[in-house]
Amino acid sequence: MSNFSNALVYAASFCSYSEHCKSEVLDKISRFELTFEDRERLILHLQQEGFLDEKRFVMSYVNDKFRFNKWGRIKIRYMLKQKDIKSETIKEAIKQIPEEEYHQMLLKLLKEKRPAIKSKNVYELRGKMIRFATGKGYEPSIVTLCLKELRISEDGE
């Protein structure tokens, strides 16, 4: 079997057990040392056969990272950009996260994190909570709103 055939079988197998994007597949097949034309031909073949679908990958990625990893929109967007996904595709997928569910997820995360945070005063607590939530990729405006709901604000606990 040729190098191209081996790479194709390997890539098809890789794509058949979970969703992947073009950059992940290209990383996986790099050990086969294919020419640029062969890599492009392989990607095209995988797309035509339904093994590789960028939109399907992005929708799945957004859903999984939000529901299971509890990531916010900022972190999801950033990680998808790292995978060379088009901005329009990312924007479309991010819209699938329901606003109320997004808000409830952050509230739940903050409630769970609160007992684990050691702080001397409300300002220190607030700062640590903000750093935690923004580190998970949530927008500062929604973090502030949730902290007010939890009564962790500048005005005191």
C-alpha beads as a LAMMPS data file, in Angstrom:
LAMMPS data file: protein, C-alpha beads

157 atoms
156 bonds

1 atom types
1 bond types

-500.0 500.0 xlo xhi
-500.0 500.0 ylo yhi
-500.0 500.0 zlo zhi

Masses

1 110.0

Atoms # bond

1 1 1 0.000 0.000 0.000
2 1 1 1.198 3.512 -0.805
3 1 1 1.926 6.194 1.743
4 1 1 -1.216 8.058 0.620
5 1 1 -3.392 4.957 1.086
6 1 1 -1.972 4.308 4.540
7 1 1 -2.552 7.935 5.519
8 1 1 -6.116 7.814 4.184
9 1 1 -6.983 4.659 6.144
10 1 1 -5.394 6.117 9.269
11 1 1 -7.189 9.471 8.907
12 1 1 -10.560 7.828 8.171
13 1 1 -10.174 5.682 11.270
14 1 1 -9.181 8.735 13.333
15 1 1 -12.247 10.667 12.112
16 1 1 -14.667 7.784 12.544
17 1 1 -14.428 7.529 16.328
18 1 1 -14.963 11.249 17.092
19 1 1 -15.390 14.629 15.427
20 1 1 -12.189 16.339 14.309
21 1 1 -11.244 19.412 12.322
22 1 1 -8.895 19.764 9.366
23 1 1 -5.943 20.975 11.462
24 1 1 -6.213 17.996 13.839
25 1 1 -6.265 15.563 10.911
26 1 1 -3.278 17.280 9.288
27 1 1 -1.377 17.024 12.577
28 1 1 -2.197 13.315 12.838
29 1 1 -1.100 12.460 9.295
30 1 1 2.104 14.519 9.423
31 1 1 4.132 11.377 10.118
32 1 1 3.231 10.069 6.660
33 1 1 5.250 12.863 4.996
34 1 1 2.746 13.511 2.220
35 1 1 3.119 16.268 -0.355
36 1 1 0.917 19.350 -0.072
37 1 1 -1.209 18.086 -2.981
38 1 1 -1.678 14.664 -1.358
39 1 1 -2.664 16.250 1.970
40 1 1 -5.236 18.413 0.200
41 1 1 -6.526 15.415 -1.770
42 1 1 -6.818 13.380 1.444
43 1 1 -8.761 16.172 3.227
44 1 1 -11.074 16.560 0.232
45 1 1 -11.708 12.804 0.153
46 1 1 -12.519 12.755 3.894
47 1 1 -14.928 15.669 3.434
48 1 1 -16.670 14.067 0.456
49 1 1 -17.094 10.780 2.335
50 1 1 -18.513 12.547 5.400
51 1 1 -15.632 11.756 7.750
52 1 1 -14.695 15.416 8.076
53 1 1 -17.205 18.245 8.421
54 1 1 -16.045 21.549 9.919
55 1 1 -19.542 22.779 10.830
56 1 1 -20.439 19.500 12.521
57 1 1 -17.112 19.536 14.400
58 1 1 -17.603 23.110 15.628
59 1 1 -21.191 22.523 16.773
60 1 1 -20.104 19.418 18.665
61 1 1 -17.050 21.183 20.140
62 1 1 -19.087 24.158 21.385
63 1 1 -21.716 21.888 22.912
64 1 1 -19.175 19.628 24.646
65 1 1 -16.926 22.384 25.976
66 1 1 -19.874 24.338 27.342
67 1 1 -21.819 21.438 28.847
68 1 1 -18.990 19.217 30.101
69 1 1 -16.014 21.541 30.633
70 1 1 -18.256 24.480 31.607
71 1 1 -16.263 26.892 29.450
72 1 1 -17.503 30.356 28.577
73 1 1 -17.840 31.798 25.086
74 1 1 -14.502 33.623 25.137
75 1 1 -12.465 30.485 25.850
76 1 1 -14.432 28.381 23.349
77 1 1 -13.930 31.015 20.637
78 1 1 -10.207 31.280 21.407
79 1 1 -9.650 27.514 21.320
80 1 1 -11.507 27.175 18.006
81 1 1 -9.409 29.976 16.482
82 1 1 -6.330 27.989 17.525
83 1 1 -7.662 25.167 15.349
84 1 1 -7.908 27.477 12.293
85 1 1 -11.705 27.502 12.232
86 1 1 -13.368 30.355 10.310
87 1 1 -14.775 33.183 12.448
88 1 1 -18.208 32.975 10.805
89 1 1 -18.480 29.260 11.634
90 1 1 -17.461 29.955 15.233
91 1 1 -19.947 32.820 15.572
92 1 1 -22.785 30.655 14.246
93 1 1 -21.983 27.796 16.651
94 1 1 -21.590 30.048 19.700
95 1 1 -25.136 31.341 19.080
96 1 1 -26.451 27.830 19.831
97 1 1 -25.736 28.293 23.562
98 1 1 -29.018 29.436 25.150
99 1 1 -28.564 32.702 27.069
100 1 1 -30.462 31.543 30.175
101 1 1 -28.559 28.251 30.330
102 1 1 -25.268 30.148 29.948
103 1 1 -26.198 32.416 32.855
104 1 1 -27.313 29.469 35.024
105 1 1 -24.090 27.568 34.270
106 1 1 -21.963 30.470 35.491
107 1 1 -24.120 30.936 38.610
108 1 1 -23.736 27.243 39.432
109 1 1 -19.948 27.383 38.881
110 1 1 -19.597 30.403 41.159
111 1 1 -21.780 28.856 43.885
112 1 1 -19.687 25.675 43.811
113 1 1 -16.397 27.610 43.869
114 1 1 -17.365 29.983 46.704
115 1 1 -16.680 27.612 49.661
116 1 1 -13.215 26.719 48.333
117 1 1 -12.003 30.324 48.183
118 1 1 -10.143 31.674 51.191
119 1 1 -10.299 35.451 51.493
120 1 1 -9.814 38.131 54.127
121 1 1 -12.633 40.347 52.900
122 1 1 -15.330 40.720 50.261
123 1 1 -13.000 42.585 47.872
124 1 1 -10.459 39.785 47.850
125 1 1 -13.220 37.203 47.456
126 1 1 -14.747 39.164 44.585
127 1 1 -11.358 39.454 42.843
128 1 1 -10.717 35.727 43.133
129 1 1 -14.207 34.879 41.876
130 1 1 -13.788 37.224 38.889
131 1 1 -10.391 35.700 38.012
132 1 1 -11.842 32.203 38.273
133 1 1 -14.834 32.943 36.020
134 1 1 -12.900 34.931 33.411
135 1 1 -10.296 32.162 33.363
136 1 1 -13.099 29.781 32.378
137 1 1 -13.896 32.137 29.503
138 1 1 -16.931 34.040 30.777
139 1 1 -17.433 37.696 29.887
140 1 1 -16.713 40.178 32.703
141 1 1 -20.184 41.743 32.357
142 1 1 -22.015 38.466 33.017
143 1 1 -19.568 37.598 35.829
144 1 1 -20.376 40.904 37.557
145 1 1 -24.103 40.283 37.123
146 1 1 -23.848 36.789 38.646
147 1 1 -21.746 38.028 41.557
148 1 1 -24.454 40.607 42.326
149 1 1 -27.072 37.836 42.259
150 1 1 -24.946 35.861 44.713
151 1 1 -24.598 39.027 46.834
152 1 1 -20.842 39.182 46.367
153 1 1 -20.396 42.798 45.338
154 1 1 -18.501 45.966 46.246
155 1 1 -21.361 46.855 48.586
156 1 1 -20.503 43.949 50.897
157 1 1 -21.619 40.331 51.303

Bonds

1 1 1 2
2 1 2 3
3 1 3 4
4 1 4 5
5 1 5 6
6 1 6 7
7 1 7 8
8 1 8 9
9 1 9 10
10 1 10 11
11 1 11 12
12 1 12 13
13 1 13 14
14 1 14 15
15 1 15 16
16 1 16 17
17 1 17 18
18 1 18 19
19 1 19 20
20 1 20 21
21 1 21 22
22 1 22 23
23 1 23 24
24 1 24 25
25 1 25 26
26 1 26 27
27 1 27 28
28 1 28 29
29 1 29 30
30 1 30 31
31 1 31 32
32 1 32 33
33 1 33 34
34 1 34 35
35 1 35 36
36 1 36 37
37 1 37 38
38 1 38 39
39 1 39 40
40 1 40 41
41 1 41 42
42 1 42 43
43 1 43 44
44 1 44 45
45 1 45 46
46 1 46 47
47 1 47 48
48 1 48 49
49 1 49 50
50 1 50 51
51 1 51 52
52 1 52 53
53 1 53 54
54 1 54 55
55 1 55 56
56 1 56 57
57 1 57 58
58 1 58 59
59 1 59 60
60 1 60 61
61 1 61 62
62 1 62 63
63 1 63 64
64 1 64 65
65 1 65 66
66 1 66 67
67 1 67 68
68 1 68 69
69 1 69 70
70 1 70 71
71 1 71 72
72 1 72 73
73 1 73 74
74 1 74 75
75 1 75 76
76 1 76 77
77 1 77 78
78 1 78 79
79 1 79 80
80 1 80 81
81 1 81 82
82 1 82 83
83 1 83 84
84 1 84 85
85 1 85 86
86 1 86 87
87 1 87 88
88 1 88 89
89 1 89 90
90 1 90 91
91 1 91 92
92 1 92 93
93 1 93 94
94 1 94 95
95 1 95 96
96 1 96 97
97 1 97 98
98 1 98 99
99 1 99 100
100 1 100 101
101 1 101 102
102 1 102 103
103 1 103 104
104 1 104 105
105 1 105 106
106 1 106 107
107 1 107 108
108 1 108 109
109 1 109 110
110 1 110 111
111 1 111 112
112 1 112 113
113 1 113 114
114 1 114 115
115 1 115 116
116 1 116 117
117 1 117 118
118 1 118 119
119 1 119 120
120 1 120 121
121 1 121 122
122 1 122 123
123 1 123 124
124 1 124 125
125 1 125 126
126 1 126 127
127 1 127 128
128 1 128 129
129 1 129 130
130 1 130 131
131 1 131 132
132 1 132 133
133 1 133 134
134 1 134 135
135 1 135 136
136 1 136 137
137 1 137 138
138 1 138 139
139 1 139 140
140 1 140 141
141 1 141 142
142 1 142 143
143 1 143 144
144 1 144 145
145 1 145 146
146 1 146 147
147 1 147 148
148 1 148 149
149 1 149 150
150 1 150 151
151 1 151 152
152 1 152 153
153 1 153 154
154 1 154 155
155 1 155 156
156 1 156 157
